Amino acid sequence: MTRPEARCPVRPGDACTLCHPGATGPQDCALVWLVRSDPELSAQLAEITAEHRRSTGRVA
């Protein structure tokens, strides 16, 4: 049985590549924390995510 692949919440559609040293996944990534804790960045990410969903036909 294979393990599920962690998805990067900052780069919609991409897998978590552990790009931040010491991170074991999105749950402890400093970049993810920064984006989610900053209202402006969080709003931009919401727009990017919505556009990605529209372009892939996964409208929520």
C-alpha positions as CSV (number, residue, x, y, z in Angstrom):
1,M,0.0,0.0,0.0
2,T,1.4,3.4,-0.9
3,R,1.2,6.5,1.3
4,P,-0.8,9.5,0.1
5,E,1.3,12.3,-1.4
6,A,1.3,15.5,0.6
7,R,0.2,18.5,-1.6
8,C,1.7,21.9,-1.2
9,P,-0.9,24.4,0.0
10,V,1.2,27.3,-1.4
11,R,1.6,25.9,-4.9
12,P,-1.8,24.5,-6.0
13,G,-1.4,21.3,-8.0
14,D,2.1,20.6,-6.8
15,A,3.3,18.0,-4.4
16,C,5.1,19.0,-1.2
17,T,8.8,19.0,-2.2
18,L,10.1,19.7,1.4
19,C,11.6,22.9,0.0
20,H,12.0,24.4,3.5
21,P,14.9,22.9,5.5
22,G,13.7,20.8,8.4
23,A,10.1,20.5,7.1
24,T,8.6,17.1,7.1
25,G,5.5,18.2,5.1
26,P,3.1,21.1,4.8
27,Q,2.1,20.7,8.5
28,D,5.4,22.2,9.7
29,C,6.6,24.3,6.7
30,A,7.5,27.9,7.7
31,L,6.5,29.1,4.2
32,V,3.0,27.6,4.6
33,W,2.7,29.1,8.1
34,L,3.8,32.6,6.8
35,V,1.3,32.6,3.9
36,R,-1.6,31.4,6.1
37,S,-0.8,33.9,8.9
38,D,-0.6,37.0,6.6
39,P,-4.0,38.3,5.5
40,E,-2.7,39.7,2.2
41,L,-0.7,36.6,1.2
42,S,-3.6,34.4,2.3
43,A,-6.0,36.4,0.0
44,Q,-3.6,36.2,-2.9
45,L,-3.3,32.4,-2.4
46,A,-7.1,32.1,-2.3
47,E,-7.2,33.8,-5.7
48,I,-4.5,31.6,-7.1
49,T,-6.1,28.4,-5.8
50,A,-9.5,29.4,-7.2
51,E,-7.9,30.1,-10.6
52,H,-6.2,26.7,-10.5
53,R,-9.4,24.9,-9.7
54,R,-11.2,26.7,-12.5
55,S,-8.4,25.8,-15.0
56,T,-8.4,22.1,-14.0
57,G,-12.2,21.8,-13.9
58,R,-12.3,21.3,-10.1
59,V,-14.6,24.2,-9.2
60,A,-15.7,24.1,-5.6
